[in-house]
């Protein structure tokens, strides 16, 4: 009799704790309402409908602050100097990459870290003329998704901790840069 009363609160906590998190749709391209809201109504359709992805390796130490001029006129991705470009990827890669980004199981939302964001990889998803750009930092296991907003002239930014999905993101970027020793040296388990 006592056991039943001890287990009941645990079962209730388990049910309450899982409320509000929906599983991804088949193929991993669903998103929870929370993740969808944070990414934004404009970003999610771009990711889901992307026909290709451009891939970049960027220098995390080369961030160019807004309003600053680059005297060397380097190619840049989200204000970071591009150090290498991978082969553009098609719709199948785009669907798998979007599946990772839209699956709430790959993220620890609302977590805080004392790490400085230092991205090394950039992904540009294309759907017609629209784009969504992703920066991945494998030092912190953080990412940033940036989507232009033509109406306001600004952008929408989404930051998240992808530590739970690190292994999947590492495999994805290794596929995108098969001959890049730095990328191939990434570990599936963070430090």
Order of alpha helices (4+ residues) and beta strands (2+ residues): alpha-alpha-alpha-beta-beta-beta-alpha-beta-beta-beta-beta-alpha-alpha
